[in-house]
Amino acid sequence: MNEFFKKIFHFEPVHGGLRHKLTILGIKITIPTLKTFLSKRQDPFYYYKKNNIDITTLPVATGQLRDIQLANLAILKEFDEFCRANNLSYWLEYGTLIGAVRHKGYIPWDDDIDVSMTREDYDKFIEIFEKNSPNSKLELRYNKSKTGMFLLKLMRKDTELLFIDIFPSDFCKKHNSKEEKKETKEQVRALRKEFLKNINIEKLSGKELYEQYINFKKQNNIFEKKDETKEQDLMFGIEYGSFKDNFVQNYDNVFPLKEYDFEGYKFFCVSNADIRLKETYGENYMDYPPKLCWGHSKYIELSQEEKNIIEELKKQVEIK
């Protein structure tokens, strides 16, 4: 009975207490708390955007947001060292790639880290890391959503706050036009929809869901292994469920990877970051976005234990 009434009317804090989620007759509305609303109005980045200050000249974040950025940077640095030591390729993705290109570091109001890997290196990373993790305080978390999205995270065992998201890319046939890419995208979307109809997500753990995706992929000939004897393209992993216009990527726009400056360190990015970002965010990715989407943890209340963990990780990176 309680579950029934929750679907009709329910009010709960979400995002670490930064917002409230109100459910009325199945319609969900998320609203910021008064504290979050007032804090955002006073944030200098709104002033910079309003006055069209050159976005590439903005100062770095301060306070708690900067502390969390640096803590996540320490995890990224360790990930990078592990991949280099084991001859595994990766590249910065999404907002982290924008940050590298536009700010040579974090987007000033963001705090998370996104990276991509080819499927072969993604699988090798999981296997090697779980057998021989260089840091007992880090773990791989197999996250799933109710809609069937799967996401692999490299994170601290002792807090949900600090992590990097890792996305796989599969090899596929070479595409010669946008129309061919769209056709493949729709074909994979339909396959994924059919796959999700035939499984019970609630009864599967995150790792079990991932294994189901792997078995499903083996049954379809859209996905390929890396083949040096022919031209291939790359597509985003089916398990994440993102089917934007950049779903299929030209191989030559990704490889060979290039090193970019990010917070004073060198990390790998795609060969043609401009095309990657335009296909993901549009032509104006170097401008202010329509909305400043704050990082996961700018206004969240931290426990003393979380503060101690952040200070521990900050000591592992040299602030440059």
C-alpha positions in Angstrom: 0.0 0.0 0.0 2.8 2.4 0.8 4.4 1.8 -2.6 1.0 2.7 -4.2 0.7 6.0 -2.3 4.4 6.8 -3.2 3.4 6.7 -6.9 0.6 9.1 -6.2 2.3 11.5 -3.9 5.9 11.4 -2.6 8.4 14.0 -1.5 12.1 13.1 -0.9 15.6 14.7 -0.9 17.8 13.8 -3.8 21.4 14.6 -5.0 22.8 14.6 -1.5 20.0 16.9 -0.3 20.7 19.6 -2.9 17.2 19.1 -4.4 13.8 17.7 -3.6 11.9 15.3 -5.8 8.2 15.7 -5.8 6.0 12.9 -7.3 2.4 13.8 -8.0 0.2 11.2 -9.8 3.3 9.7 -11.4 4.7 13.0 -12.6 8.2 13.7 -11.1 9.4 17.3 -10.5 12.8 18.1 -9.1 13.3 21.4 -7.4 16.4 22.9 -5.7 16.4 23.5 -1.9 16.4 27.2 -0.9 20.0 26.9 0.2 21.1 25.6 -3.1 19.0 28.2 -5.0 20.5 31.1 -3.0 24.1 29.7 -3.2 23.9 29.4 -7.0 22.6 33.0 -7.4 25.7 34.2 -5.6 28.1 32.1 -7.6 30.6 34.2 -9.6 30.3 31.9 -12.7 26.8 33.2 -13.2 28.2 36.7 -13.3 30.9 35.7 -15.8 28.3 34.2 -18.1 25.9 37.1 -17.8 28.7 39.5 -18.7 30.1 37.2 -21.4 33.5 37.1 -19.9 35.8 35.0 -22.2 35.1 31.5 -21.1 38.7 30.3 -21.7 40.0 32.9 -19.2 37.8 31.9 -16.3 39.5 31.1 -12.9 39.4 27.6 -11.5 36.8 26.6 -9.0 37.4 27.3 -5.3 36.4 25.8 -2.0 34.7 22.4 -1.8 34.2 22.0 -5.5 37.9 22.5 -6.2 38.8 20.1 -3.4 36.6 17.4 -5.0 38.1 18.2 -8.4 41.6 17.6 -7.1 40.6 14.4 -5.3 39.1 13.0 -8.5 42.2 14.2 -10.4 44.3 11.9 -8.1 42.1 8.9 -9.2 42.4 9.9 -12.8 46.2 10.1 -12.5 46.3 6.7 -10.9 44.1 5.3 -13.7 46.4 6.9 -16.3 49.5 5.3 -14.7 47.8 1.9 -14.6 46.8 2.1 -18.2 50.3 3.2 -19.4 51.9 0.4 -17.3 49.7 -2.2 -18.9 49.7 -0.8 -22.5 46.0 0.0 -22.4 44.5 2.9 -24.4 42.0 5.4 -23.1 40.9 8.9 -23.9 39.1 11.7 -22.0 35.5 12.0 -22.9 32.4 14.2 -22.6 32.8 17.2 -20.2 36.3 16.1 -19.3 37.3 16.5 -23.0 35.7 19.9 -23.2 37.6 20.9 -20.0 40.9 19.7 -21.6 40.3 21.6 -24.8 38.7 24.8 -23.5 40.2 25.2 -20.0 43.3 22.9 -19.9 41.6 21.3 -16.9 38.2 20.9 -15.4 35.2 22.9 -16.6 35.2 25.4 -13.7 31.7 24.3 -12.5 32.2 20.6 -13.0 33.8 17.9 -10.9 33.5 14.5 -12.5 35.8 12.6 -14.8 34.7 10.7 -18.0 37.0 8.4 -20.0 36.5 6.0 -22.9 38.3 2.9 -23.9 38.1 0.4 -26.8 36.2 -2.7 -25.9 39.3 -4.9 -26.0 41.2 -2.6 -23.6 38.1 -2.1 -21.5 37.8 -5.8 -21.0 41.6 -6.1 -20.3 41.4 -3.3 -17.8 38.7 -5.0 -15.8 40.5 -8.3 -15.9 43.9 -6.9 -14.9 42.6 -4.5 -12.3 40.5 -7.0 -10.5 43.4 -9.5 -10.4 46.1 -7.0 -9.5 44.7 -3.7 -8.3 47.6 -1.3 -7.4 45.5 0.4 -4.7 43.4 -1.5 -2.2 41.3 1.6 -1.6 40.0 1.6 -5.2 37.4 -0.7 -6.7 35.4 -1.2 -9.9 31.7 -0.6 -9.3 29.2 -2.2 -11.8 26.4 0.3 -11.7 22.9 -0.3 -13.3 19.8 1.7 -13.6 16.1 0.6 -13.7 16.1 1.4 -17.4 18.9 -1.0 -18.1 21.8 1.4 -18.4 25.1 -0.1 -17.2 28.1 2.1 -16.2 31.5 1.0 -14.9 33.0 3.3 -12.3 36.5 3.3 -10.8 35.9 4.7 -7.3 37.0 4.8 -3.7 35.6 2.0 -1.6 35.0 4.3 1.4 32.8 6.9 -0.3 30.3 7.3 -3.1 31.6 10.8 -3.7 34.8 10.1 -5.7 35.0 8.2 -9.0 35.6 8.3 -12.7 33.2 6.9 -15.3 34.6 4.5 -17.9 32.8 4.0 -21.2 33.6 1.3 -23.8 33.6 1.7 -27.6 33.1 -1.2 -29.9 34.6 -1.6 -33.3 32.2 -1.9 -36.2 32.1 -1.7 -40.0 33.4 1.3 -41.9 30.6 3.9 -42.6 30.8 6.1 -45.7 28.0 8.6 -44.9 25.9 10.1 -42.1 23.0 8.1 -43.4 24.9 4.8 -42.9 25.8 5.9 -39.4 22.2 6.7 -38.6 21.1 3.3 -39.9 23.5 1.5 -37.7 22.5 3.6 -34.7 18.8 2.8 -35.2 19.6 -0.9 -35.7 21.6 -1.1 -32.5 18.9 0.9 -30.6 16.2 -1.6 -31.8 18.4 -4.6 -30.7 18.9 -3.1 -27.3 15.2 -2.5 -26.9 14.5 -6.1 -27.8 17.2 -7.3 -25.4 15.8 -5.4 -22.5 12.3 -6.9 -23.1 13.7 -10.3 -22.4 15.5 -9.8 -19.1 14.5 -9.0 -15.6 16.7 -6.0 -14.6 15.5 -5.9 -11.0 16.8 -9.5 -10.4 20.2 -8.9 -11.9 23.2 -7.4 -10.1 25.1 -4.7 -12.0 27.8 -7.3 -12.9 25.2 -9.8 -14.0 23.6 -7.2 -16.3 26.9 -6.4 -17.8 27.5 -10.1 -18.5 24.1 -10.3 -20.1 25.1 -7.5 -22.4 28.4 -9.3 -23.3 26.5 -12.5 -24.2 24.0 -10.5 -26.2 26.7 -8.7 -28.2 28.3 -12.1 -29.2 25.0 -13.1 -30.8 24.9 -10.2 -33.2 27.3 -9.4 -36.0 27.1 -5.6 -35.8 30.0 -5.5 -33.2 33.5 -6.5 -34.4 36.9 -7.1 -32.9 39.8 -4.9 -33.8 41.0 -6.0 -37.3 44.2 -4.4 -38.6 43.5 -5.8 -42.1 40.5 -3.6 -42.8 39.0 -0.1 -42.1 36.7 0.1 -39.2 34.7 2.7 -37.2 33.9 2.8 -33.5 30.5 3.0 -31.8 29.6 3.8 -28.2 28.9 0.7 -26.0 25.3 -0.5 -26.3 25.0 -1.0 -22.5 25.1 2.8 -21.8 22.2 3.4 -24.0 23.2 6.8 -25.5 22.1 7.1 -29.1 23.1 10.6 -30.0 24.3 11.7 -33.4 27.9 10.9 -32.4 27.0 7.2 -31.7 29.3 6.0 -34.6 32.7 7.6 -34.8 35.2 7.6 -37.6 38.3 5.6 -36.5 40.6 8.4 -37.8 38.9 11.0 -35.6 39.8 8.9 -32.5 43.2 7.5 -33.3 46.1 8.1 -33.1 45.5 9.5 -29.6 47.0 12.8 -28.6 48.2 14.0 -25.2 46.5 17.1 -23.8 47.2 19.3 -20.8 44.7 18.8 -18.0 45.3 20.4 -14.6 49.1 20.4 -15.2 49.3 16.7 -16.3 49.2 15.0 -19.6 46.3 12.7 -20.4 45.2 11.1 -23.7 42.5 12.6 -25.9 41.1 11.7 -29.3 43.0 12.6 -32.5 40.4 15.2 -33.6 38.8 16.7 -30.5 37.1 19.4 -32.4 35.0 17.0 -34.5 34.3 14.8 -31.4 33.0 17.8 -29.4 31.0 19.3 -32.2 29.3 16.0 -32.8 28.6 15.6 -29.1 27.7 19.2 -28.0 27.3 21.2 -31.2 29.2 23.9 -33.1 29.3 26.2 -30.1 31.0 24.0 -27.5 33.7 26.7 -26.9 30.9 29.0 -25.7 28.9 29.1 -22.4 26.3 26.4 -22.3 22.6 27.4 -22.1 22.7 26.2 -18.5 25.5 25.8 -16.0 25.2 22.2 -14.8 27.0 22.1 -11.5 29.1 19.1 -10.5 27.8 16.4 -8.4 29.1 17.7 -5.1 29.5 21.5 -5.1 26.8 22.1 -2.5 26.5 18.7 -0.8 27.1 18.4 2.9 30.3 16.4 3.5 31.0 14.2 6.5 34.2 14.6 8.3 35.3 11.2 6.9 34.7 12.4 3.4 36.7 15.6 4.1 39.6 13.5 5.4 39.5 11.3 2.3 39.6 14.3 0.0 42.5 15.8 1.9 44.4 12.5 1.6 43.9 12.4 -2.2 44.7 16.1 -2.7 48.2 15.3 -1.3 48.8 12.9 -4.2 48.5 15.6 -6.9 50.7 18.7 -7.3 48.5 21.7 -7.8 49.9 23.5 -10.8 
